[in-house]
């Protein structure tokens, strides 16, 4: 299945290359393979955790839940036009999250200053909208020179540039064919 590898945020929509991140990377065979979505206000994912992420019998491992919350809050920072590293993360588990349960995980930036972002997140049962876990985190923006290196490493480019490149390649390929 083709993955949507786009980041929508304040500065437009960007695409990025496949990568090995445990949470969102499609190349990590043991990872979560989260299908993350962003806009300028939030990041979210909808998923069903399978048995390989189990802690207690038929319940998602708490560390996996923390990872997912950390990821959606971190992507909410990306939607603000920068990337951040997690400085602090606190999670409150309200109910066990059953394996096989459809959940929606959402993160939002609620406060930002020059270099720090405070974000909140929650995990909800998609069938009942019950809040199963909540989180709060602090993310520190990476310095501008490191941000540029990260964008290069992950092949981040404006979505319109990627579409233009695809159209040019298709056009050149079609022009080279004979009827």
C-alpha positions in Angstrom: 0.0 0.0 0.0 1.4 3.4 -1.0 1.9 5.7 2.0 1.0 9.4 2.2 4.4 11.0 3.1 3.2 14.6 3.3 3.5 17.2 6.0 0.9 20.0 5.8 1.6 23.0 8.0 2.1 26.8 8.2 4.6 26.9 5.4 2.7 24.8 2.9 2.7 21.1 2.1 5.9 19.0 2.0 6.8 15.5 1.1 9.6 13.4 2.5 11.4 10.1 1.7 10.8 6.7 3.3 12.8 6.2 6.5 13.5 3.9 9.4 11.8 5.7 12.4 10.3 3.1 14.7 7.0 5.1 15.0 6.4 6.5 11.5 9.0 5.0 9.2 7.8 2.6 6.6 11.2 1.0 6.2 11.4 -0.3 9.8 10.1 -3.9 9.6 9.5 -4.0 13.4 8.0 -0.5 13.6 4.5 0.9 14.2 4.2 2.2 10.6 2.0 5.1 11.7 0.1 6.8 9.0 0.4 10.4 10.4 -1.5 13.4 9.2 -0.8 17.0 10.0 -2.1 20.4 9.5 -1.1 23.8 11.0 -3.0 23.0 14.2 -2.5 19.3 15.0 -1.3 15.9 14.0 -3.2 12.6 14.2 -3.2 8.9 13.4 -5.9 6.3 13.4 -4.8 2.7 13.9 -5.4 -0.7 15.4 -2.6 -2.1 17.5 -1.9 -5.8 16.9 -0.7 -8.5 19.3 3.0 -7.7 18.8 2.5 -4.5 20.8 0.9 -6.3 23.7 1.9 -5.7 27.3 -0.6 -7.5 29.7 -3.0 -10.0 28.2 -4.9 -8.3 25.3 -3.7 -4.8 26.4 -1.4 -2.5 24.5 2.0 -2.0 26.2 2.2 1.4 27.9 5.6 2.2 26.3 4.1 1.8 22.9 1.2 4.1 23.8 3.8 6.7 25.0 5.7 6.3 21.8 2.6 7.0 19.7 1.6 10.0 21.8 5.2 11.4 21.6 5.1 11.0 17.8 1.8 12.8 17.2 2.8 15.7 19.5 6.2 15.9 17.8 4.5 16.0 14.4 2.3 18.8 15.6 5.5 20.8 16.2 6.6 19.9 12.6 3.2 21.4 11.4 4.4 24.6 13.0 7.3 24.8 10.6 10.2 23.4 12.6 11.3 20.1 14.1 11.7 19.5 17.8 13.2 17.0 20.2 11.3 15.7 23.2 12.5 17.4 26.4 9.7 16.1 28.7 6.9 13.7 28.3 4.1 12.9 30.8 1.3 10.4 30.1 -1.8 9.6 32.1 -3.4 6.2 31.4 -7.2 6.4 32.0 -8.2 3.0 30.7 -6.4 0.0 29.3 -6.1 0.2 25.5 -7.2 -3.2 24.1 -5.2 -4.8 21.4 -7.4 -4.8 18.2 -9.3 -1.7 19.2 -9.5 1.1 16.7 -8.0 4.2 18.2 -7.4 7.8 17.2 -4.3 9.6 18.6 -4.1 13.3 18.3 -1.5 15.9 19.3 -1.7 19.7 19.4 0.7 22.5 20.2 -0.9 24.6 23.0 2.0 27.0 23.7 5.1 28.1 21.9 7.9 30.5 22.3 11.1 31.1 20.4 12.6 27.6 21.0 10.1 25.5 23.0 6.7 24.1 22.3 4.3 22.6 24.8 2.0 20.0 23.3 -0.9 17.9 24.5 -2.2 14.6 23.1 -4.9 12.0 23.6 -5.8 8.5 22.7 -9.5 7.9 22.0 -11.5 4.7 21.3 -12.9 5.4 17.8 -16.1 3.5 18.5 -17.1 5.3 21.7 -14.9 8.5 21.6 -13.8 7.6 25.2 -10.4 9.1 26.2 -8.1 6.2 27.0 -4.9 8.2 27.7 -3.7 11.8 27.7 -0.2 13.3 27.4 1.7 16.5 27.7 5.1 17.2 26.4 7.7 19.8 25.9 9.7 19.9 22.7 12.8 22.0 22.0 13.2 23.3 18.4 16.3 22.1 16.7 18.7 24.9 15.7 18.2 26.2 12.1 21.4 24.6 10.7 20.4 21.2 12.2 16.9 21.6 10.8 18.3 22.1 7.3 20.5 18.9 7.7 17.5 16.9 8.9 15.4 18.1 6.0 18.1 17.1 3.5 18.6 13.7 5.2 14.9 12.9 5.0 14.4 14.3 1.5 11.9 17.0 2.6 10.7 19.1 -0.4 7.7 21.2 -1.3 4.9 18.9 -2.5 4.5 21.0 -5.6 8.2 20.5 -6.4 7.8 16.7 -6.1 4.6 16.8 -8.4 6.5 19.0 -10.9 9.4 16.5 -11.0 7.0 13.6 -11.5 5.2 15.4 -14.3 8.6 16.3 -16.0 9.8 12.7 -15.8 6.5 11.4 -17.2 6.6 14.0 -20.0 10.1 13.1 -20.9 9.3 9.4 -20.9 6.3 9.9 -23.1 8.2 12.1 -25.5 10.8 9.4 -26.0 8.3 6.8 -27.1 7.5 6.3 -30.7 4.0 5.6 -31.9 
